[in-house]
Amino acid sequence: MRKKTAILALTILLPFYVATAQAATEEITVVGTGDGMLILKSISTAFTEYNPDVVVSVPPSIGSGGGIKAVGADKYAVGRVAREIKDKEKHLGLSYLPIARIPVVFFVNKSAGVDDLTAQQIADIYSGKITDWSEVGGNDGKIRVVRRGDGDSSLNVLRNTFPGFKDLVFTNRAKETVTTQENVETVASKAGTIGFGPYADALAADVQIVMVGGVSAIDANYPSTGVLAVIFKEPSNKGNVAKFLAFASSTAAHEAITSANGLPY
């Protein structure tokens, strides 16, 4: 009889305990760019270690523009961007908080046989003037160019900072990828390919990161570095969201940023 009573009590109380446990854990979803995802995931993990009642989710990329639209429409409290808010987006009333610097690097499929190119060689490859890896000291083989769309954050950084890229016209044989992750996976899986994107993502993939004139991505004088930032509306800056924003932009997050191969802002 006692056993039946105990089972009955457990059956009645179990939904209450589950609901209480769920209520005790808050989830903050940070939507937006694919650039810097690994860095933001590292920050999120570190934040949850200090705040075990809060889980920070970093879903697949919808782009910086997608993150701005989602937060601007109040669908999410926090977004992630790899570019500044444009003038035409300022009516959304978003705050912009930079948290890390992201070197934008060039990387090749390991079949290319190169690990260092000059800025001019890279520009000539992307414009289609150089078409075989043997022309730049690599293995014999056709160069396959992988690029991003005109609104891509990494491409915008290169347009603004990398020698020869401001007005460069890409070869019409270039393959365009939609996300950072697709970009890296394409270069890793297809012989002869070259792509560009965030240093952390390239470092985590089976590709060869290319130095530029002997300068690596972590050198102080590397030419092209973007900024990872979080965006939000001031009314959302409270409670656990405020805690996360404060942590992400504090020195406490620096170890998480550097461990994910980013540079603290």
MARBA-15339 format. One record per residue (C-alpha): residue number from 1; residue in three letters; x, y, z. Coordinates in steps of 0.001 Angstrom, whole numbers, plus 500000, padded with zeros to 6 digits. Example, Ala and Ser with C-alpha at 12.3 -4.5 7.8 and 13.67 -1.06 7.14 Angstrom:
REM residues 2
  num  residu      px      py      pz
    1     ALA  512300  495500  507800
    2     SER  513670  498940  507140
//
This chain:
REM residues 265
  num  residu      px      py      pz
    1     MET  500000  500000  500000
    2     ARG  502796  502378  500952
    3     LYS  504575  501534  497698
    4     LYS  501452  502357  495671
    5     THR  501046  505621  497574
    6     ALA  504668  506566  496921
    7     ILE  504327  505824  493195
    8     LEU  501126  507858  493044
    9     ALA  502790  510785  494805
   10     LEU  505746  510594  492442
   11     THR  503438  510548  489435
   12     ILE  501674  513647  490696
   13     LEU  504810  515566  491677
   14     LEU  507098  514614  488752
   15     PRO  505611  517131  486290
   16     PHE  506035  519819  488954
   17     TYR  509718  518976  489449
   18     VAL  510353  518916  485683
   19     ALA  508595  522259  485205
   20     THR  510561  523758  488091
   21     ALA  513864  522534  486633
   22     GLN  512982  523931  483212
   23     ALA  511957  527240  484697
   24     ALA  515251  527452  486582
   25     THR  517278  527360  483355
   26     GLU  517054  530335  481009
   27     GLU  518199  530141  477390
   28     ILE  519613  533141  475554
   29     THR  519784  532642  471788
   30     VAL  522314  534757  469894
   31     VAL  521532  534830  466162
   32     GLY  523434  536267  463220
   33     THR  526724  535980  461369
   34     GLY  528683  532805  460723
   35     ASP  531939  534708  461238
   36     GLY  533202  534309  464792
   37     MET  530753  531552  465730
   38     LEU  533510  529478  467331
   39     ILE  534623  532489  469367
   40     LEU  531109  533245  470554
   41     LYS  530495  529597  471449
   42     SER  533660  529645  473552
   43     ILE  532502  532811  475331
   44     SER  529066  531260  475882
   45     THR  530539  528113  477418
   46     ALA  532695  530172  479774
   47     PHE  529699  532312  480746
   48     THR  527600  529245  481601
   49     GLU  530380  527958  483844
   50     TYR  529896  531104  485947
   51     ASN  526120  531078  485477
   52     PRO  524928  527437  485370
   53     ASP  521280  528519  485343
   54     VAL  521723  530201  481935
   55     VAL  522396  528462  478608
   56     VAL  523565  530571  475671
   57     SER  522689  529100  472278
   58     VAL  524592  530018  469081
   59     PRO  522527  528623  466174
   60     PRO  523683  528330  462522
   61     SER  524349  531487  460559
   62     ILE  521643  533757  459187
   63     GLY  524194  536452  458381
   64     SER  524867  539773  460059
   65     GLY  521920  541288  458215
   66     GLY  519659  538467  459354
   67     GLY  520717  538971  462954
   68     ILE  520050  542692  462736
   69     LYS  516575  542116  461303
   70     ALA  515722  539469  463918
   71     VAL  516774  541583  466889
   72     GLY  515291  544701  465332
   73     ALA  511938  542907  465035
   74     ASP  512170  541778  468685
   75     LYS  512299  538102  467725
   76     TYR  515512  537713  469743
   77     ALA  517114  539761  472492
   78     VAL  520723  539396  471274
   79     GLY  522333  539086  467860
   80     ARG  525853  538685  466527
   81     VAL  527385  540675  463679
   82     ALA  530706  540930  461900
   83     ARG  530051  544402  460537
   84     GLU  528819  547722  461860
   85     ILE  525169  548746  461753
   86     LYS  524418  550540  458493
   87     ASP  522767  553954  458360
   88     LYS  519621  552420  456874
   89     GLU  519408  550049  459867
   90     LYS  519843  552645  462618
   91     HIS  516103  553264  462879
   92     LEU  515874  549813  464526
   93     GLY  517407  551296  467684
   94     LEU  520129  548688  468172
   95     SER  523164  548988  470429
   96     TYR  526475  547687  469065
   97     LEU  528990  546090  471443
   98     PRO  532331  544867  469984
   99     ILE  533817  541865  471777
  100     ALA  536583  540361  469612
  101     ARG  538751  540887  466554
  102     ILE  538682  538271  463808
  103     PRO  541610  537948  461374
  104     VAL  540298  537249  457867
  105     VAL  542644  534771  456221
  106     PHE  543135  533005  452924
  107     PHE  543327  529221  453003
  108     VAL  543834  526501  450425
  109     ASN  543178  522824  449953
  110     LYS  546360  521020  450990
  111     SER  546795  519703  447446
  112     ALA  547825  523215  446325
  113     GLY  551246  522904  447937
  114     VAL  551548  526536  449078
  115     ASP  551616  528169  452498
  116     ASP  552741  531707  451646
  117     LEU  551608  534091  448912
  118     THR  552132  537782  448280
  119     ALA  549141  540121  448339
  120     GLN  549592  540665  444604
  121     GLN  549578  536925  443891
  122     ILE  546357  536525  445878
  123     ALA  544716  539398  443991
  124     ASP  545831  537901  440671
  125     ILE  544434  534499  441654
  126     TYR  541048  535971  442553
  127     SER  540896  538070  439381
  128     GLY  541780  535039  437234
  129     LYS  545205  536236  436037
  130     ILE  546923  533314  437774
  131     THR  545202  529989  437096
  132     ASP  547649  527232  438085
  133     TRP  549321  526617  441441
  134     SER  552668  525997  439720
  135     GLU  552730  529713  438795
  136     VAL  553116  530615  442491
  137     GLY  555485  527834  443546
  138     GLY  552879  525182  444286
  139     ASN  552034  521839  442747
  140     ASP  550859  521501  439160
  141     GLY  547101  521895  439179
  142     LYS  544237  524193  438267
  143     ILE  543321  526845  440815
  144     ARG  539655  526790  441820
  145     VAL  538548  530054  443420
  146     VAL  535909  530063  446163
  147     ARG  534388  533414  447113
  148     ARG  531593  534880  449229
  149     GLY  528723  537125  448188
  150     ASP  529043  540899  448054
  151     GLY  527327  541377  451429
  152     ASP  529639  538979  453264
  153     SER  531427  540380  456316
  154     SER  534812  538813  455533
  155     LEU  534688  540118  451973
  156     ASN  533831  543588  453261
  157     VAL  536907  543470  455516
  158     LEU  539085  542479  452559
  159     ARG  537577  545197  450345
  160     ASN  538457  547777  452999
  161     THR  541871  546527  454112
  162     PHE  543556  543984  451834
  163     PRO  545903  545318  449135
  164     GLY  544391  544983  445654
  165     PHE  540912  543957  446814
  166     LYS  539079  547287  446980
  167     ASP  537998  547296  443326
  168     LEU  538951  543727  442406
  169     VAL  536641  541982  439943
  170     PHE  536444  538278  440718
  171     THR  537024  535750  437983
  172     ASN  533716  534570  436549
  173     ARG  534849  531003  437250
  174     ALA  534716  531561  441021
  175     LYS  532304  529460  443072
  176     GLU  530202  531476  445513
  177     THR  529332  529938  448879
  178     VAL  526521  531086  451157
  179     THR  527928  530566  454664
  180     THR  531318  530579  456374
  181     GLN  530919  526902  457172
  182     GLU  530091  525952  453555
  183     ASN  533044  528026  452420
  184     VAL  535539  526217  454654
  185     GLU  534092  522772  453901
  186     THR  534291  523403  450145
  187     VAL  537973  524306  450309
  188     ALA  538761  521366  452602
  189     SER  537052  518836  450326
  190     LYS  537933  519966  446784
  191     ALA  541438  519780  445362
  192     GLY  543029  522980  444112
  193     THR  540663  525351  445895
  194     ILE  541372  528639  447670
  195     GLY  538963  530534  449938
  196     PHE  538889  533229  452593
  197     GLY  537178  533636  455931
  198     PRO  537631  533873  459712
  199     TYR  540935  532578  461071
  200     ALA  539316  530482  463817
  201     ASP  537111  528568  461367
  202     ALA  539992  527923  458984
  203     LEU  542244  526791  461822
  204     ALA  539652  524221  462894
  205     ALA  539388  522758  459375
  206     ASP  541616  520488  457319
  207     VAL  543031  523303  455183
  208     GLN  546328  525144  454829
  209     ILE  546190  528738  456058
  210     VAL  548289  530974  453829
  211     MET  550646  533633  455156
  212     VAL  550684  536929  453278
  213     GLY  554232  537899  452342
  214     GLY  555530  535954  455332
  215     VAL  553083  537584  457757
  216     SER  550751  535277  459710
  217     ALA  547244  536078  460934
  218     ILE  548362  536547  464533
  219     ASP  551082  539073  463685
  220     ALA  550347  542647  464726
  221     ASN  550880  543938  461169
  222     TYR  548587  541405  459470
  223     PRO  546548  543521  457034
  224     SER  542958  542286  457430
  225     THR  541065  541951  460698
  226     GLY  537320  542263  461286
  227     VAL  535306  542798  464460
  228     LEU  532815  540455  466108
  229     ALA  530103  542327  468010
  230     VAL  526826  541616  469726
  231     ILE  523732  543739  469157
  232     PHE  520696  544321  471346
  233     LYS  518028  546829  472278
  234     GLU  518510  548696  475535
  235     PRO  515187  547488  477036
  236     SER  516551  543910  476729
  237     ASN  519719  544804  478631
  238     LYS  518548  543455  481963
  239     GLY  518614  540270  484019
  240     ASN  520634  537412  482552
  241     VAL  520940  539144  479183
  242     ALA  522711  542038  480929
  243     LYS  524974  539539  482713
  244     PHE  525910  537899  479404
  245     LEU  526584  541188  477635
  246     ALA  528753  542391  480512
  247     PHE  530697  539112  480561
  248     ALA  531213  538973  476785
  249     SER  532791  542430  476752
  250     SER  534873  542020  479914
  251     THR  538427  540862  480520
  252     ALA  536917  537696  482008
  253     ALA  536052  536593  478451
  254     HIS  539556  537153  477052
  255     GLU  540752  533615  477783
  256     ALA  537701  532175  476033
  257     ILE  538335  534430  473011
  258     THR  542014  533562  472690
  259     SER  541357  529855  473224
  260     ALA  539056  530022  470177
  261     ASN  541811  531776  468192
  262     GLY  540270  535206  468279
  263     LEU  541814  538454  469504
  264     PRO  540223  540276  472470
  265     TYR  538810  543635  471435
//
